[in-house]
Amino acid sequence: MILAFHKPCGVLSQFTPDGSPNRSLGEFGFPSSVYPIGRLDADSEGLLLLSDEPQWNVRLLAPGRHVTKTYWALVERSPSREALARLEAGIPLDGKLTLPAQARTLHPQPTVPPRDPPVRIRKTVSDFWIELQIHEGRNRQVRRMTAAVGHPTIRLLRVAIGGLGLGDLASGCWREVTADERLKLEGV
C-alpha cells in the first residue's frame, strides 16, 4: 500500500512526538503498518508518501536514483533570469555543488490556500512563487538554494514526487495511491 498525504505545516514526518510543539503523523489516522518514505521539514508542506512496502525506500530515496521532486517556493522578491540560472546550474552547499535543477517563476502565480500558521508578510517586500525541480534531497535544500541566490523562501510546498502530483488533496488529508499513480512511481 502507498498513501499520498498532504502534510500541513507544523507536522513532523514521523509518528512519535519529539517534544516540540509540532504534531506527529500519529494524529492523522494512518493504518498502523505504514511509515513515511522520506521526509519534509516540519515547516514545509505538501506531498509526503507513506507505505508498508520497504522497496519504495530504495526506489525513491537511494542517492543514485535522482528521483525528481517538484516544489513551489514562495520567495522574497521576483527572481531574475540570472538567479534562476544559478539555481539550475547548482548551488554550493556544504562544500558540494547541488545537482542541476529546473527553476522557473510560476505564471500565473498560483492560488494556494492560506497556511496555518500564516506566513509572515512584509509590506515593503513583494513575494513570488517559483517552481524548483530537484533530484536529490539534502537537508533544507530548497530553502538553502533560494537563500543563496538572494531570494529566501518564506513558504515551501512539495507538489510532486516523480510523476505523482499532490493534485487537489486538501491539507491534512490522505488517500491511497491509485494503480495508475503507482505505475508512475514505478517508472522513476
C-alpha positions in Angstrom: 0.0 0.0 0.0 1.2 3.5 -0.8 -0.5 6.6 0.6 -0.3 10.2 -0.5 -0.6 12.7 2.3 -0.8 16.4 2.1 1.4 17.2 5.1 0.5 20.5 6.8 3.0 23.0 8.2 3.8 22.2 11.8 3.7 18.4 11.4 6.7 16.1 11.8 7.5 13.4 9.2 7.4 10.8 12.0 4.9 9.1 14.1 6.4 9.8 17.5 6.4 13.3 19.1 9.8 14.9 19.6 8.9 17.2 22.5 8.4 20.2 20.2 5.1 22.0 19.6 4.9 20.2 16.2 2.3 17.5 15.7 3.3 14.0 14.6 1.9 11.7 11.9 0.2 9.7 14.6 -2.6 12.2 14.7 -3.9 11.6 11.2 -5.4 8.1 11.4 -3.0 6.2 9.1 -3.0 2.4 9.0 -0.6 1.0 11.7 1.6 -0.7 9.1 2.8 2.4 7.1 5.8 4.6 7.6 7.0 7.7 5.8 9.1 7.4 2.7 11.5 10.3 3.0 10.6 13.4 4.9 9.5 17.0 4.8 10.7 19.5 7.4 8.1 20.5 9.9 7.8 24.0 8.4 7.3 22.6 4.9 4.0 21.4 3.4 2.9 19.1 0.7 3.2 15.6 -0.7 4.6 13.0 1.7 4.3 9.4 0.7 3.8 6.6 3.3 3.9 2.9 2.6 4.1 -0.6 4.2 6.4 -1.8 1.3 10.1 -1.4 2.1 11.2 -1.5 -1.6 9.9 2.1 -2.0 12.7 3.4 0.2 15.3 2.2 -2.3 13.2 3.2 -5.4 12.6 6.7 -4.3 15.4 7.6 -1.8 18.6 5.9 -2.9 21.2 8.5 -3.7 21.9 7.2 -7.2 18.2 7.2 -8.2 17.9 11.0 -8.5 14.1 11.0 -8.4 12.6 14.4 -9.3 10.9 16.3 -6.6 8.9 19.4 -7.5 8.5 22.2 -5.1 6.7 25.5 -5.2 8.6 28.1 -3.1 7.2 31.4 -2.1 10.3 33.6 -2.2 11.1 37.2 -1.4 11.2 39.4 -4.5 10.9 38.2 -8.1 14.0 36.3 -9.1 15.9 37.5 -12.2 16.8 35.1 -15.0 20.3 35.1 -13.7 19.1 33.9 -10.2 17.0 31.2 -11.8 20.0 30.1 -14.0 22.2 29.9 -10.8 19.6 27.6 -9.2 19.6 25.5 -12.3 23.4 25.3 -12.6 23.8 24.2 -9.0 24.5 25.9 -5.7 27.4 25.0 -3.4 26.0 23.5 -0.1 28.3 22.1 2.5 31.3 22.2 0.1 29.5 20.3 -2.7 27.5 21.6 -5.7 23.8 20.6 -5.8 22.8 18.6 -8.9 21.4 20.6 -11.8 17.8 21.6 -11.2 15.0 23.2 -13.2 13.7 26.6 -11.9 11.1 29.0 -13.2 8.7 31.7 -12.0 5.2 30.4 -11.9 3.0 32.4 -14.4 0.3 33.0 -13.5 1.0 32.9 -9.8 -0.9 30.0 -8.2 -3.7 30.5 -5.7 -2.7 28.5 -2.7 -4.9 28.1 0.4 -3.7 30.1 3.4 -1.3 28.3 5.7 -1.8 27.8 9.4 0.2 29.5 10.9 0.2 32.2 8.3 3.4 33.1 6.6 5.0 36.4 7.6 4.2 39.2 5.2 6.4 42.3 4.8 4.6 45.1 3.2 7.8 46.5 1.7 9.0 43.2 0.2 6.9 41.5 -2.6 6.8 37.7 -2.8 6.6 35.4 -5.8 6.0 31.7 -6.3 8.7 29.8 -8.2 8.9 26.1 -9.1 12.0 24.2 -8.4 12.6 20.6 -9.5 15.5 18.9 -7.7 16.9 15.4 -8.0 18.4 14.9 -4.5 17.2 15.6 -1.0 19.8 17.4 1.1 18.8 18.9 4.4 16.7 22.0 3.8 18.0 22.0 0.2 15.4 24.2 -1.5 15.4 26.8 1.3 19.2 27.0 1.3 19.4 27.2 -2.5 16.9 30.1 -2.8 18.6 32.0 0.1 22.0 31.5 -1.7 20.7 33.5 -4.7 19.2 36.2 -2.6 15.6 35.1 -2.5 14.8 33.5 0.9 11.9 31.0 0.9 9.0 32.0 3.1 6.7 29.1 2.3 7.6 25.7 0.8 5.1 23.3 -0.8 6.2 19.9 -2.4 3.7 19.4 -5.3 5.1 16.2 -6.8 7.4 13.2 -6.4 8.4 11.7 -9.8 5.2 11.6 -11.8 2.9 11.6 -8.8 1.4 15.0 -8.1 -0.3 16.4 -5.0 -3.4 17.4 -7.0 -6.3 18.8 -5.1 -5.6 16.7 -1.9 -6.5 19.0 0.9 -4.0 19.8 3.7 -4.1 17.2 6.4 -5.8 14.6 4.2 -4.5 11.4 2.8 -5.6 8.7 0.3 -4.4 5.5 -1.2 -2.4 5.9 -4.4 -4.3 4.6 -7.5 -2.9 1.8 -9.7 -2.1 4.4 -12.4 -0.2 6.6 -10.0 1.7 3.6 -8.7 2.8 2.9 -12.2 4.1 6.4 -12.5 6.1 5.9 -9.3 7.4 2.6 -10.5 8.7 4.3 -13.7 11.1 6.6 -11.8 
